[in-house]
Amino acid sequence: MSRPTLAYARPTTDAFVTSPLGTWQVALDRLELDVVRLEHHLDHGRELRNDVWDAPDNAGPLPAALRERAEALHARQLACLERLASSIGATVRQHDLATAVTRVSPGAHGLPLYVDIAV
């Protein structure tokens, strides 16, 4: 079985990467990789690892040819942010419930939970 390739894979020759179009395509590739990692984390609960990202230096504005791709990537980032916010909210609610249960639990006050009557 062959490995899937990124739809936006480009040759990495120096001339290509140093052109504004190539620089922005590489930048979008890196952002997309982070989104794929985050989507995988959200779908499967795997460890999340993202690379540090900075906007490319001296690349100029985003080329019009990449606008559609950048907008689609931005939409995916927003969807991930919504999922993260929902996940964080659920985690906070679970934590609050666990804290409330611990407060009213006999074990939280040093009282025995079980009595061994066989002794």
C-alpha positions in Angstrom: 0.0 0.0 0.0 1.5 3.4 -0.9 1.7 6.2 1.5 -0.6 9.2 0.9 1.1 12.4 -0.1 0.1 16.0 0.8 -2.0 17.5 -1.8 0.2 20.6 -1.7 3.6 18.9 -1.8 6.0 21.1 -3.8 9.6 20.6 -4.8 12.0 22.1 -2.3 14.6 23.6 -4.6 16.3 26.8 -3.3 14.8 28.9 -6.1 11.3 27.6 -5.3 11.5 28.1 -1.6 13.0 31.5 -1.8 10.3 32.8 -4.1 7.3 34.5 -2.4 4.9 31.8 -3.7 7.2 29.0 -2.5 7.8 30.6 0.8 4.1 31.0 1.5 3.4 27.4 0.3 6.0 26.1 2.8 4.5 28.2 5.5 1.0 26.9 4.8 2.4 23.4 4.7 3.8 23.8 8.2 0.5 25.3 9.4 -1.5 22.5 7.8 0.7 19.9 9.5 -0.1 21.5 12.9 -3.8 21.4 12.1 -3.5 17.7 11.0 -1.8 16.9 14.3 -4.4 18.8 16.3 -7.3 17.1 14.4 -5.6 13.7 15.1 -5.2 14.6 18.8 -8.9 15.6 19.0 -10.0 12.5 17.2 -7.8 10.0 19.0 -6.5 11.6 22.2 -2.9 11.3 21.1 -0.1 13.5 22.3 -0.2 16.9 20.8 3.0 18.3 19.3 3.2 21.4 17.3 6.2 23.2 15.8 6.9 26.9 16.5 5.6 28.9 13.7 6.4 32.5 12.6 5.2 34.3 9.5 7.8 34.1 6.8 10.2 37.0 6.7 10.4 39.1 3.6 7.8 37.0 1.7 5.4 39.9 1.1 1.7 39.5 1.1 0.1 36.1 0.6 -0.1 35.5 -3.2 -3.7 35.5 -4.6 -3.1 31.9 -5.9 -2.9 30.7 -2.2 -5.8 32.6 -0.8 -8.4 29.8 -1.2 -6.0 27.3 0.5 -5.2 29.8 3.3 -8.9 30.4 3.9 -9.7 26.7 4.0 -6.8 26.2 6.4 -8.1 29.0 8.6 -11.6 27.4 8.6 -10.1 24.1 9.8 -8.1 26.0 12.5 -11.4 27.7 13.7 -13.1 24.3 13.8 -10.3 22.9 15.9 -10.5 25.8 18.3 -14.3 25.2 18.7 -13.6 21.5 19.5 -10.8 22.4 21.9 -13.1 24.9 23.7 -15.8 22.3 24.0 -13.3 19.7 25.3 -11.9 22.1 27.8 -15.4 23.0 29.0 -16.2 19.3 29.4 -13.0 18.7 31.3 -13.8 21.7 33.7 -17.3 20.3 34.3 -15.8 16.8 35.1 -13.3 18.4 37.4 -16.0 20.4 39.2 -18.1 17.2 39.6 -15.2 15.2 40.9 -14.4 18.0 43.4 -18.0 18.1 44.6 -18.1 14.4 45.0 -14.8 14.4 47.0 -16.2 17.1 49.3 -19.2 15.1 50.3 -17.5 11.7 50.3 -16.9 10.2 53.7 -13.3 9.3 52.7 -12.6 13.0 52.2 -13.1 13.6 55.9 -11.0 10.8 57.2 -13.9 8.5 57.9 -13.6 4.8 57.0 -15.3 3.8 53.8 -15.5 0.1 54.6 -15.8 -1.9 57.9 -14.2 -5.3 57.9 -16.5 -7.4 60.1 -14.4 -10.5 59.7 -11.9 -9.4 62.3 
